[in-house]
């Protein structure tokens, strides 16, 4: 193993500039996370408390093991839209009675916990993580069902929630619903489709149609309790397996059910002792360039993340703009692919494909650290077969079976996003740093390409070219791409699993690695045709 030290002068002006820029961006992230935690705001929080109910995150905190971590996912869901940041639901990875689980908790302070289009996307992603990593699911339910004004966008994709719950059960992954309040209309099927259901006495209400709807449809007059109360479902319909005296009792019962499962992971645990890095993760803020046009060394990043700052580099003198090699995070072995100067050349593509094959042979998860402007372009590289070499890399990424975890450190542009296991290639987890950018290409490049195309089109048609209009269009395009490539914007659309403080990277990766080992960790022994 090679122990890396940081190559950046920690007393330089660049180091201080980077650190200040990252701290400012982290402050913006914390501000938006606070918005998500605030839910529907003080008025609706107080109304909820007046009903003697716990808030969504309080329920999560009391459910999980004492002093254990909760890795919240998709915290910025809905950012930049008309919906409340967080999308009226809390999702994340937690440990309950010693078992790593996915927890999904409706936030009833936001429109009664109603589900908008981003709620469904966030829940569906959480269930996808549960399915791929074989993690039991606990639903903390209190929701009025679909957000009716946006039903056209939410209704059809919302069916995936019910599909995924049943598929999880069919694959042997336990699912649980703890119902604290309303679970109506389509939401009634969450407790109906879970393996275990707990309802809170006098509070939980589960029915397809409430008293007003039933009266309109059938003329029948009934009470909430008669239609869907916790006691009725516990004593009459049999939908409820356990009747809880109150919310605390319901959470106690949920922990007991999880304990009784005797759940066991299929993957191995940490195989090496956990050793702290020799470089303080705080240094990441000065190491990583705040300006994406200025490269930084991924080896410096690894020195802050890997156990003991130990890294065994593979092919260090070949394809040098992509760093590959072996290391450990919280005792878990990992194979690492990290972009150096941003561009992926033919040598880097072939090196990556070969390394991915090697990781699959020895059943080691892969960690992709993205900072890439994409595959190299130009006549010389096209004639040399850049497309074929890039295809080798994407083939290897697509057909690799070992778990992938992707971290967006800086630029994530073009097919480089794909080759480095972007979201479309189903990595088990994707996280982003606050300064990361994701788009087809950089804002200036994209605006410039559009300008060149417009200029050539005018010349071909014999039209005069309007320079002023072109300058305005370029400025507008750059502003649009700058906004839409922003990490908050992309996370708001749930194209990743969360924007994280760079200093938390090692902890987040450790939780993710532990989660992927709940399932088998094994590589493929066969790939598609590699174009030679």
ZIKAGI-V744586 format. One record per backbone hydrogen bond with DSSP energy under -1.0 kcal/mol. NH is the residue of the N-H (numbers start at 1). CO is the residue of the C=O. E is the energy in kcal/mol with one decimal. If there is no record, write none. Layout:
BEGIN
NH/CO/E
NH/CO/E
END
This chain:
BEGIN
2/311/-1.6
4/309/-1.8
12/9/-1.7
16/12/-1.8
17/13/-2.5
18/14/-2.8
19/15/-2.3
20/16/-2.5
21/17/-2.2
22/18/-2.5
23/19/-2.6
24/20/-2.0
25/21/-2.0
26/22/-2.8
27/23/-2.0
28/24/-1.5
29/25/-2.0
30/26/-2.8
31/27/-1.8
32/28/-1.9
33/29/-2.4
34/30/-2.0
35/31/-1.5
36/32/-1.9
37/33/-2.3
38/34/-1.7
39/36/-1.2
41/38/-2.3
45/41/-2.3
46/42/-2.7
47/43/-1.9
48/44/-1.9
49/45/-2.5
50/46/-2.6
52/49/-2.5
53/48/-1.1
59/55/-2.3
60/56/-1.9
61/57/-2.4
62/58/-2.1
63/59/-1.5
64/60/-2.2
65/95/-3.1
68/65/-2.0
71/93/-2.3
72/70/-1.1
73/91/-2.7
74/497/-1.8
77/74/-1.7
78/492/-2.9
79/76/-2.5
81/78/-1.8
86/77/-2.8
87/84/-2.4
89/86/-1.2
90/105/-2.9
92/103/-1.4
93/71/-2.0
94/101/-2.2
96/99/-2.9
99/96/-1.7
101/94/-3.4
102/136/-2.9
103/92/-2.7
104/138/-2.6
105/90/-3.3
106/140/-2.1
107/88/-2.1
110/107/-1.7
113/110/-1.9
114/111/-1.5
115/145/-2.7
120/116/-1.9
121/117/-1.8
122/118/-2.3
123/119/-2.7
124/120/-3.0
125/121/-2.1
126/122/-2.0
127/123/-2.4
128/124/-2.0
129/125/-2.3
130/126/-2.0
131/127/-2.5
132/128/-2.6
133/129/-2.0
135/130/-2.1
137/174/-2.2
138/102/-2.7
139/176/-3.2
140/104/-3.5
141/178/-2.5
143/182/-2.9
144/112/-1.1
147/115/-2.6
148/146/-1.1
150/147/-2.0
151/148/-1.9
153/150/-1.2
154/150/-1.5
155/151/-3.1
158/154/-1.8
159/156/-1.3
160/157/-1.8
161/158/-1.5
163/159/-2.0
164/160/-3.0
165/161/-2.0
166/162/-1.9
167/163/-2.2
168/164/-2.5
169/165/-1.9
170/166/-2.4
171/167/-1.8
172/169/-1.5
173/168/-2.7
176/137/-2.1
177/196/-2.6
178/139/-3.2
179/198/-3.3
180/141/-2.8
183/205/-2.5
184/143/-1.3
185/207/-1.7
187/184/-2.1
188/185/-1.7
189/186/-1.7
190/187/-1.4
192/188/-1.2
193/189/-2.0
196/175/-1.6
198/177/-2.8
199/242/-2.4
200/179/-1.8
201/244/-3.0
203/200/-1.7
204/200/-2.7
205/181/-2.4
206/228/-2.9
214/210/-2.7
215/211/-2.4
216/212/-2.2
217/213/-2.6
218/214/-3.0
219/215/-1.2
227/223/-2.1
228/224/-3.1
229/225/-1.8
233/229/-2.4
234/230/-1.7
235/231/-2.3
236/232/-3.3
237/232/-1.5
238/233/-1.0
240/233/-1.3
241/197/-2.2
242/197/-1.4
244/199/-3.3
250/246/-2.1
251/247/-2.3
252/248/-2.1
253/249/-2.5
254/250/-2.2
255/251/-2.1
256/252/-2.1
257/253/-2.7
258/254/-2.1
259/255/-2.1
260/256/-2.3
262/259/-1.2
266/518/-1.7
267/517/-1.6
271/331/-1.5
272/331/-1.1
283/280/-2.5
284/281/-1.7
285/282/-1.2
286/283/-1.2
287/283/-1.9
288/284/-2.3
294/291/-2.2
301/297/-1.0
302/298/-2.6
303/299/-1.8
304/301/-1.2
306/302/-2.8
307/328/-3.1
309/306/-2.2
310/307/-2.0
311/2/-2.4
312/326/-2.8
314/324/-3.0
318/315/-1.2
322/319/-1.9
323/338/-3.3
325/336/-1.5
326/312/-2.3
327/334/-2.3
329/332/-2.4
332/329/-2.0
334/327/-2.7
335/365/-2.8
336/325/-3.1
337/367/-2.5
338/323/-2.8
339/369/-2.0
340/321/-3.1
344/374/-2.3
349/345/-2.2
350/346/-2.3
351/347/-2.5
352/348/-2.6
353/349/-2.2
354/350/-2.2
355/351/-2.4
356/352/-2.5
357/353/-1.8
358/354/-1.9
359/355/-2.3
360/356/-1.8
361/357/-1.6
362/358/-1.2
364/359/-2.2
366/403/-2.8
367/335/-3.4
368/405/-2.6
369/337/-3.0
370/407/-2.9
372/411/-2.3
373/342/-1.6
376/344/-2.3
382/378/-2.5
383/379/-2.5
384/380/-1.3
385/382/-1.2
386/381/-2.1
389/385/-2.4
390/386/-3.1
391/387/-2.2
392/388/-1.6
393/389/-1.7
394/390/-2.4
395/391/-2.7
396/392/-2.4
397/393/-2.4
398/394/-2.8
399/395/-2.0
405/366/-2.3
406/429/-2.7
407/368/-3.1
408/431/-2.9
409/370/-2.0
410/370/-1.6
412/437/-1.5
413/372/-2.2
414/439/-1.6
416/413/-1.2
417/414/-1.5
419/415/-3.0
420/416/-1.8
421/418/-1.6
422/417/-1.2
425/422/-2.4
426/423/-1.7
428/404/-2.1
429/404/-1.1
431/406/-2.6
432/498/-2.1
433/408/-2.5
436/433/-1.9
437/410/-2.3
438/485/-1.8
439/412/-1.4
446/442/-2.8
447/443/-2.4
448/444/-2.3
449/445/-2.5
450/446/-2.1
451/447/-1.9
452/448/-2.4
453/449/-2.5
454/450/-2.2
455/451/-2.6
456/452/-2.7
457/453/-2.2
458/454/-2.1
459/455/-2.2
460/456/-2.5
461/457/-1.7
463/458/-2.6
467/465/-1.1
470/466/-2.1
471/467/-2.3
472/468/-2.2
473/469/-2.4
474/470/-2.6
475/471/-2.1
476/472/-2.4
477/473/-2.6
478/474/-2.6
479/475/-2.2
480/476/-2.2
481/477/-2.7
482/478/-2.6
483/479/-2.0
484/480/-2.8
485/481/-2.0
490/486/-2.5
491/487/-2.4
492/488/-2.4
493/489/-1.1
494/491/-1.6
495/490/-2.2
497/430/-3.8
500/432/-2.8
504/501/-2.6
505/502/-1.6
508/504/-2.7
509/505/-2.8
510/506/-2.1
511/507/-2.2
512/508/-2.4
513/509/-2.8
514/510/-2.1
515/511/-2.2
516/512/-2.4
517/513/-1.2
518/515/-2.0
519/516/-1.2
END
